[in-house]
Amino acid sequence: MKTKIYLLLFTVAAFLFSSCNDYLDKSPDSGLDVDIDTEDKIAELLTGAYPEASYIPFLEPRTDNVAERVNGIHSRLNEAMFFWEDYDQEDLDTPLNYWNACYKGIAQANKALELLTRYPKSDRVKALYGEAFLLRAYLHFMLVNIWSEPYGGKSTDLGIPYITKPEKHALVDYDRGTVNEVYDKIEKDLKLGISLVSDAYYKHPKFHFNKKAAYAFASRFYLMKGDWKAVIAYSDYVLGGDPKRMLRPWRQYANELEFNHKNLFRRYNSTDVPANLMMTTTESRLARTTPTEKYGSTFETVDKVFAKTGIEGARDYEKMNFIGTYIFTSSLAPVTTGRYLAKFDELSNVESTGSKPRGLYVTNVLFSVDEVLLNRMEAYAMLRDYNHAIDDYLQYMQGKFGFFPSVERSVYTSTNSNNYNIYTPFYGLTLKQLAMVKLFLDFRRKEFYQEGLRWFDIRRFHLAVKRSSKSSYYFPLEKDDPRKVLQIPAEAIQRGLAPNPRERNEPLR
C-alpha cells in the first residue's frame, strides 16, 4: 500500500545534529545550514546517526520479567506497556520517541551516503560507507522487529518504510512493503557494511560500528532469520578460540562489588570490559525509573528468573540460584517489593528535576560477546550439532560464573514434550533441539534482564505472557496476540500509512 507521509529529515547547525519536533516535519529543507565538505564532517554526521533514544523503557515492561511493585511510582507509559496497550504520546522513553530517533538516524546515514559519492574511494571513505550502511541496516532492523510481525510469518506481513535516500520534498510516497522485503534490504546493507567497515578511524571504537560489533549484529540478524550456518560463521569472528575470557564476569563483579551493588553500572558500561562490543548514549530517564516505577522487577520475578530454572533433569543443577551472582539491589522506600540491577548510569547537562526532566543521558549496551555466544550455541543446537552447543554452554558457564555443571551430555537434550506447547518458532523443533533452546533461552533471559531483549525472544518463540494483575484493563498476552506488534504512530496512520491490526477489543477505560 502506497502512502503519503512526511518522514523525518534533519537539519544541521554548527555540526550538532538534532531531530525535528516530530518525524512528520512540515517542510524539510534540502539545503544544509553548514556545508558538509570534508570527510571529518561526514564522520560527525554519522556519529549523530546513532539512536538518541532507548527502546528499553517501553519494551522491558512488556515482558514477563516484571510485576506490580507495592508503592511504585505510577506513569502512564509504564502502565500502558505493562498491559500491552497502544501508547502514542511524545516524550522521552516512549515508542514514538524511538521511532523518531531511528528515522532521524536513517536520514543522516542516507545523507552521508549521498555526500560520500563526491569523494575518491580511499580507505577512509570506504570505512565511512561501511558505517553508514551498517547504521541504516541496524535502525531498520530495530524498527521492523518492534513495529512488524516476526520474521517467518505470512508472506504478506507488513514491514516498515525502508528509506534509502535523503528526501528533498515534504510529500513523498512510501510503501511499508513486507517483513521479508525489509529483511532482504537489511541483509544487503549489512553485507555491504561488513565488507567496508574498519576500526582504524575511530577515536572511541565501542561507540561506533566497529568490526566485531558489525559481526555481532550479523549474528543477531541471522538468528532472527533462522540462517544457522550464517550465525555460526559471523559469531566465530567475534568469539575467537577462547570466548570464556571475553564474557561479562558476573562472579567477579559479585566479589568486587560485594558491599556496593549500586555501582554495578561503572563496570557494566565500561569500554574496558571485553564483553561490551558497541554502546550508545541515549537521552533517557531509565536510570531513575528502573528502581522505582510501579511495574518493574520485583523480589518475586527475580526469584522466578534467577533461582527457579536450570538444567531439566539434572538433579542438583535443575534449579541454579544466581541471585547472589547477579548482585541485585533493593528499591528504596516507599517501594517495598522492588529489586533491580544497577546497570544504568546517568549524566545530566542541566538541572534535572521535576516529574519529566530532560537532559538525562544513559549508556545502553547494544551488542555484547555474551549475546554472540548465546546466539552461536542456539545455532549449533538448531543444526543438531549438540556437542558443539554443549561445549559453548560450558564455556559460557565457566566464563561467567566460574564453574560448569558435572552433567551427562545426554541430559542437555532431554525435556518434557509438553514444552512444545510453550515454544513455537516458525521453523519447528525436534525434542533435542527444544531441550537445548529452552535452556539457552533461560540464560538469555538472565543475561539481558532489564534490557528489553526478552521481548524479541517472546515474539520469535511466540511465548504467552500472563500477569497476576487483577486490573480490569488486563487480559493475557496470547501466543499470536496482535499486541506483540506495536502500533504505527498515529500521525503516520492519519497520513495514510497502514496500521497494524488490532482484532481484539481493548478493555474500555
N, C-alpha and C positions, 0 to 999 in steps of 0.2 A: 504493500500500500504506500503510495506516494503521499508525502505530507509537505506542507509549507510551514516551516518553523524557523524561528530566529535562533541560531546556535551561538553560544558564547564565543566571541572573539576577544581580543585583548588590546590593551594599549600599553605603550612603553614610555616611561618617563624617567629620566635620569638613571636608566639601567635597572630600575626597580620595577618588576612586573607584577601587576595586581589585576585580579578579575574585575569585571563589571559587577554591578549590584546583583544581577542575575544572569543566567545563561541564555536568556532570551532578550538580548540587548536590542535597543530600538534602532540604532543606526550605526553599525560598525564602520569604522573608517579604515580604508585600505592603506592609508598613509600612516607613518610612524612619527612620533614626536622626535625621536632621535634616530639618526641613521645607524643601522647595524652594519658596519662596513669593515669589520675585522673578524678574524677567527675567534679572538678572545670574547668579543661581544656576542657572537653566536653561542659560544660556550656558556656565557652568562644567561642568555635566553633559555638554554636547555636546563641550566640549574634551576631556573624558576618554573620549569615544567613539571617537576616532581610534585605529587599531590600535597596541597597545603592543608587538606582536611583528613580526618581519620575515620575509617569505617568501623573501628572497634566499638565506639559508644552506642551505635544503633544495631550492630549485628550481635554482639555478645548477649544483650538482654533477650534476644530471640531464641537463644539456645537452651538446652537442658542443664546448663551449668548454674542456673540462677533460681532463686526463690524469693518470697517476700520476707523482708527484714523487719523486725519489730522496731518501730520508731525511726525507720529510714526516711530520708528526705525525699518528698514526692516531687516529680517533674512530669509534665505531660508527655514528653518524648520517651522517657524511661518506661512509663506505664503503657504507652501505645506499643512500644516494641515488645514488652513482656507479653502482651495479649495479641501480638501479631496483627495490629491494626494498621491501616494506612495513615501516614503522617506526612503532611506536605508543608509544614512551616519552615521558614528560612531562619537559621540560627547556627551557631557552632554545633558540631556533632550530630547534625541531622542528616538523613538521607539526601535531601535536596542540596545541602552544602557539599557533600561528597560528589554527587552528580556534577554540580557546577565545577568543582575543582578538577575533576577528571577531564571534562571537556575543555576547560581552560588550558590544562597541560597539553592536551592533544592539539589545540590550536597553536600553541607555542612550538611544539615539536614539528608541526607541519610548516610553520613559518621558517623554522631553522632549516628544514629540508629544502625549501624553496631558495633560501639565501645561499645555501651551500653549493648550488649548481653554478654559481658565479666564480667559484674558486677552482684552481688546479687540484687534482686528486692526490694531494700529498698525504702522508701517513696521518697527520693531524686531522686533516679534513675527512679522511675515511673513518677515523675514530669518532668524529662528531656525527657523521652519518649513522654509525652504528648505535650511538647513544640515542639519537632521535628515533630510529626505527624501534629500538627496544622500549623506549618510553611510550611510543604510540601503541605498540602491541600490548604492553602491560596495562595501560589505562583502559583500553577497550576490553581487555580480559577481565578486569575487575568489574566493569560496567555490565558485561554480558552475564557474569556469574552472580550478580545481585539483582538485575532487573529483567532477566530472562530465565526460561526453564533450563535445567541442567543439560549438558551435552548428552546425546544418546537417546533423546526422546523422539517425538514425532518430527518428521522432516519439515513440517510446516511451522514448527515452533518459532515465534517471532524473536529476532535478535534485538540489537540496538543500532542506531545510526553509526556507521563506520566512516569516519571523516579522514580523508587522505590529502586534503589541500586546504590552504588558508582561504577563507571566503572573502570575496571583495564586495558582496552585496548582502543587504539585510534579509531579503526574502529569497530563500533557497529551497529547492525540492530535496527532501531526504526520504530514504527508504529504510525501514527497520531491518529489512532482509530477514534471513532465518538464522538460528543459532549456528547451524552448520556452516553457512556462508561467512558469518563473523569469525568462527574458528579458523576457517581457511585463510582469511585475511590476516588474522593474528599470526598464524603459523608462517606465512610468507614474510611478514615484518620481523618476526622473531629470528628466523633463519638468516635474514639479511643482517640484522643487528649483531648476532653472534659472530658472523663471519668478519665483521669490521671493527667491533669494539676493541679498545685497548686500554690497559691500565696506566700507560706511560704518561698521560697528560693530566691526571687528576692530582690536586693537592690533598684532597680528602677522599680517597677511593671508595670508602664504605658508605658515603653519602651519594654515590652515583652507581650506575650500572657498570660495575667493574666486571671482569671476565667471569669470575666464579659466580657472581650474582646473576649474570645472564644465563649461565648454565643451570643454576638453581631454579630460575624462572621456567626454563625449558622443562626441567624435571617436574615441576608442578603442572605446567600446561599439558604435558603428555600423560600425566597421571589422570587428570580430568578427562582427557580424551580416550584413555584406555589403550594407549600405544605403549605396551610394557617394555619392549626392546629399546625404544627411544628413551624411556625413563631411566633405564639402567645405563645406557650409553652416556647421557648427559650427567647423570649422578656420578659416574666413575671419575669424570674430570674433577669434580668438586672434592670427592672423598679421598682420592689417592689410595695408598696401600694400608693406611693405619687410621681409619676415621675416628676411632675412640679418643684419640689425642686432641681432636678438634671440637668435640662436643661440649655443650654447656655443662660444667661440672657441678651438679646440684649438691653432691655430698661435700665438695669443697666449699661451696657457698654456705652451707649449713654450719660448717666448722668456723669459717671466717666471721660470720655474722650471727653467731650464737646468741648474743645479747643485744643485737641491733638489727632486727629484721626489717625495720623501716628504711634502712639504707640499701636494700637489695638493688634498687634501681641504679646505683653507682656501678655495680658490677654488671647488671643485666644489659645496660645500654652502652657499655664501654666499647670503643673501637679497638681496644687491645684484646678483646675476647675473640679467639679464633672462630667461635661458633657464629658470630654476627657477620653476615655477608653483605647486607645492604640495609641502611636505615634512612629514615626521613624525619624531618622536624615538621610537626603539624600544629596548627592553631587549634587548641582543644582544651576543654575543662576536664579531661579524662582523669588526670592525677587527683583532682579534687572529688570527683563524683564516684570513683571506684570504691572508696571505703565507706561512703555514706548514703548512696542512693537507695531508694526503697526496694527496688528489685535488683538483687545482685547476689554475689557469692555469700553463702551462709555456712555455719558450722555443719548443718545437715548436708548441703551439697558437697562441701569439701570432703566429708566422711564418705559419701557415696562414690565420689570420683577417685579419691586418693587412698582409701582404705578398704574398699569392698570388692575390688577387682584384682585379677591376676591371671595365672595360667590355669585354665579349666582342667580339672582332674589331676592337678599336680600336688595334692595334699598340702604340705607346708607352704607352697607357693600359690595356692589357689586364691588367697587373699593376701596381698602385699601392702603394708602400710607405709606410705611415703609422705605422710603429713609432716613429720619432723624434718624430712629431707628437703621438701619444698618451702620450708620456713615461712609459714603464714603469720599474718599479723591480725589481731582482733580489732574491729572497728571501735572507735571511741564512743563514750556515752554521748547522747542517749541511745545510740544504735546498739542493741544488746545481742543480736544474733549474727552480726556481720563478721565475715572473715575474708581476708584478701591477701594477694601477693603484691608487694610494693614494687611492681615492675616499672612504673611510670614516673619519670622525672617531671619537673616543671620549671620553666623560666618565664619571666614576665618582663615586659619593657615599659609598662605603665602601672599605675595604681590599679590593682586588680581586685576590686571589691564589688559588693552587690550581688544580686541573685543571678545575673547573667554577665559576668565580667568578660571582657575581650582582652586580647594581647597576652594570652597564656599559650605557651609553647611546650609541646610534649614530644619526646622521641618515640617513634614506633619502629620496631624491628620488622622489616618486610620479608627478608629471606634469611634463613639460618642453615648451618650444616645439619643441625638436628632434623629439620624438615626433610632435607635431601636424603638422609639415611633412612628415615621412615618411609619416604617415597620408594626408595630402592628395594627395601625389604618387602613392601607390598607388591611391587612389580615382580620380584622373584617368585613370590607366592602365586601370583596370577599366571606365571609361566610354568608353574608346577616344579620349579627348582627349589624345593623345600629346604635342602641342605644349605644353600647359599642364603636363603631367607633367615634361617635359624642362626647362621654364622653372623649375619648383620645384627640380628636381635641381641646376640650375646655381646657383640661389640658395643651396642647401644647401652646395655645394662652395665657393663664394666666401665665404660667411659663416663657415664653419668652418675652412677650410684656406687661404683667401686666393688661390685660383685656380679656374678652371674649364677642363675639358678642351676642346681645339680638335678636336672630333669632328663629323663629319657627322651630322645628326639621324637619318638612316636607320639608322645603326649601332646606336642605342639600342634599336631594335625588331627586331633580328635575333639569333637564337640557334639552337642545335642542337636539333632536335626530340627528341633523347634526354632532354632535361631534363623532358619530360612524365612520365618515369618517376620523377622526384625530387619535383616539386611537384604535389600533387594536392588542392587545396582543394575544398570541396563544390560550389562554383559553376562550376568549369571555367575554362579559359584559352585564348584564341587564342594563336598563336605570338608575335605582337607583345606581347600582354599578358604572356606568360610571360617574354619577354626583359627587360621593364621590372621586373616583380615580382622576378625573380631578382637584378637589380642593386640594387634598393631593399632587399631582404632582407639582402644583404651589408652594406649600410651600417647597417641596423638592428642587425645583429649586432655591428658595431664599436661603435656608439654606446652600447649598453646592456650591453656586456661586463662581466661580474661582477655584474650587477644582476638576474639571474633572468628577464628578459623574453624572452630567447631561447626559453625553454621554451614560451611561448604561441605563438610562431611555429612551433616544431616540431610542436605539436599541430594548429594550424589548417591547416597545409600538409601534414600527415601525412608529415613527414620521418622517415626512418630514421636511427638513430644507431648507429655501430659503434665499438667500443673496440679498442685494440691489446692490451688486457689478456689475459694467459694464465691468469687465475684460473679455477678450476673453478666459481666462482659466476656467471660471466659468460656470457650469451648475448645477441646483439644486440637492440636495440630496433627492432622492425619498424614499418612504416608505420601499421598499425592495431593496434598492440600494446596489450593491456588495461592494461599497466603505465604507460601515458601518463595514466591516471586514478589519482590517489592513493586509497588505500583509506580508507573511512569509519572513524573512530576505533572501536576495539574495543568500548569500553563502550557506545557508541551502538548498535552492531550487537547486542550482548548484550541491550539493551533492546528490540530489535525493528526497528531501522532497517535497511532493505535494504542489504546490502553491494554493492560494485562487483564485477563478475565478474573472475575470475582463471582463465581457461580453460587457460592454460599452467601446467604444473607447475614450480614454482620449484626450483632446484637444492637438494639436501639439504646441510646443513652437517655 
